[in-house]
Every structure is written in C-alpha cells, then in structure tokens.
Amino acid sequence: MLGKSKNGSHQSKADEYAVIGLGRFGTSVARTLVAAGHTVLGVDRDMALVQRHSHEITHTAQLDSTDEEALKEINIESYGTVIVAIGTNFEANLMTSVALKEIGVKNVICKATTLMQRDILLRVGVDRVVLPEYEAGERLAMNITSPSVVTQIELCPGTRVSEVKVPDSMIGLTLEEIDLRNKYELNVVAIQRGESVLVSPKKGSVLRKDDLMVVIGSGDAVQKLGSN
Ligand code: ATP
C-alpha cells in the first residue's frame, strides 16, 4: 500500500532516494535527505511506522520488501539509489538486497551489523555497505585521540580526506614552512577560513588561528598531524 505517492507513475526518479526500513537508522537517513531538499520514498512493512513518518518523508509505502513483486509495483527500479536500512533481521535485509539488484536498481546501499554480513552483502552485488556502529566507534576513538580532526572521508582503504584544525604550532606559518608533504606525507588541498574555502592554496598561504586544513593522505599521517 502506497501513501502520498505518485503510485503507478513510471517516470525516472534517478535523482530520488528510497529508504527501506523506517527504524532509527532509516528515518535518520530519510529525514536528512529530505532536509537537504531531496525527494524520498520511505518503505516499511509496519503500517503504524509508515503512518508515523508520513508527515516528514515525501512519499511513504507499506510493503514487505522481501516480496519482489511488491517492489516492482512501486517502480523501485526507477530510483537512483535505494538504501536498505533493515538491521536486526538479516535474512530480510539480504532477500531485499538480492531482489533490488535482480530488479536492476543501480545503486543499492545496505546497513550491516557485522563484518560477515557486510561480506555477504558485497558478494551478492550490493554497491555499498555501511556499518554504522563500527563507523561511529572509529569516529569516537579518532575524536578522543585526535581531537583536532574535525571530519574524515575514506576514499579507499588507507587513504583519507580529512579536515584538521591548524595546530597552534603552525599558526602564522606558510604552507611551505610547515611542509606537510615531506614531514607527514600529506597534501593540503584546501583551507577553510570561516565561511570561505581557499581551494588549492599556494605555498605562500599563511595559516591563521581557527583555519581548518583539508588534507589528503594516509589515516596514520592524519592521526600524527591531529595529535600535534
Ligand atoms: P534501527 O535502525 O532502529 O536500529 P534495526 O537495526 O533494529 O533498526 P530492524 O528493526 O530489523 O532494524 O528494522 C528496521 C525497520 O525495518 C523496522 O521498522 C522494520 O519494520 C523494517 N523491516 C524489517 N523487515 C522488513 C521487510 N521485510 N520489509 C519492510 N520493512 C521491514
């Protein structure tokens, strides 16, 4: 059953998102996407949950996502990205993910709760797997040990883009003087100063208090810089 939705429409929704499973994780993803201006379809088998979230998610549908026919009925293949946010019931997560890839959804992102689940999901062809609890744990540990690292994105295993507060010892120095490339094997790709961002800063750029350096390099190098 579909609520508030363009049911039956077969137009492409390549820039729209569907979130399957409206637990804490799924609703948080859906809400954030809606707040960023995206159109989101929220799906859950529990009608009470669907109704509870229908005011804050663009479209909602009540169905069992392990039922391939039900997924086809809501034209799920037309969504550019589908997020499977089912955690506890791994069987349902796996069956849903396999059905989505079978139907031809281009980008399927799944939540997993264990590393073994992640490996299984990747093996059946899911495009990306997130492990929210592991990732939150890593972020917390990084935050405790390197409080000056504000955010990080892992580009590939071992390589990160990180936003790091300029250490006191580097305030007033130029990029050439701090020489991160040779001392830490890190490249500074941008400097964020208040609201403005200086992209590809010159070697003569002087670092100021409260600047954030956006650096690319290994996690170890970032940690070493962050603990400065
Ligand atoms: P949370 O995100 O709150 O931590 P969780 O990891 O405990 O949730 P579950 O409770 O297993 O995950 O599932 C999240 C949501 O997915 C629930 O609202 C549940 O009703 C829904 N769900 C589970 N199986 C299916 C299914 N086969 N079809 C549709 N929705 C489902």
Residues whose N, C-alpha, C, O or C-beta is under 5 A from the ligand:
A	BS01	ATP	G21 L22 G23 R24 F25 G26 V43 D44 R45 D46 L63 D64 S65 T66 A85 I86 G87 T88 N89 A92
